[in-house]
């Protein structure tokens, strides 16, 4: 059994969406954060593939 650390990308984006809906973060911060989440997932996948 593999234990995962942290939260899934989907959960992170959902949390960001809630913050954006409540106007606690701007669209720009939402988009930048979402992009960073997706890039970090790609980097982790690339490291595991090596």
SVG drawing of the C-alpha trace seen along z (x, -y; Angstrom):
<svg xmlns="http://www.w3.org/2000/svg" viewBox="-18 -40 33 42">
<polyline fill="none" stroke="black" stroke-width="0.4" points="0.0,0.0 1.4,-3.4 0.7,-6.3 0.3,-9.7 1.4,-12.9 -0.5,-16.1 -3.7,-16.7 -4.7,-15.8 -4.5,-18.3 -8.3,-18.2 -8.7,-19.0 -6.2,-21.9 -8.0,-23.4 -11.4,-23.0 -10.0,-24.9 -8.7,-27.6 -12.0,-27.9 -13.8,-28.4 -11.4,-31.1 -11.9,-32.8 -15.7,-32.5 -15.5,-34.2 -13.4,-36.9 -10.5,-36.1 -8.1,-35.7 -8.0,-37.4 -8.4,-35.7 -4.7,-36.2 -3.7,-34.5 -6.2,-31.7 -4.8,-31.1 -1.1,-31.3 -1.7,-28.9 -3.6,-26.5 -0.8,-26.5 1.8,-25.9 -0.2,-22.9 -0.4,-21.4 3.3,-22.0 4.3,-20.4 2.2,-17.3 4.0,-17.0 7.4,-17.3 6.5,-14.6 5.3,-12.3 8.5,-13.0 10.7,-12.1 8.8,-8.9 9.1,-7.9 12.9,-8.2"/>
</svg>
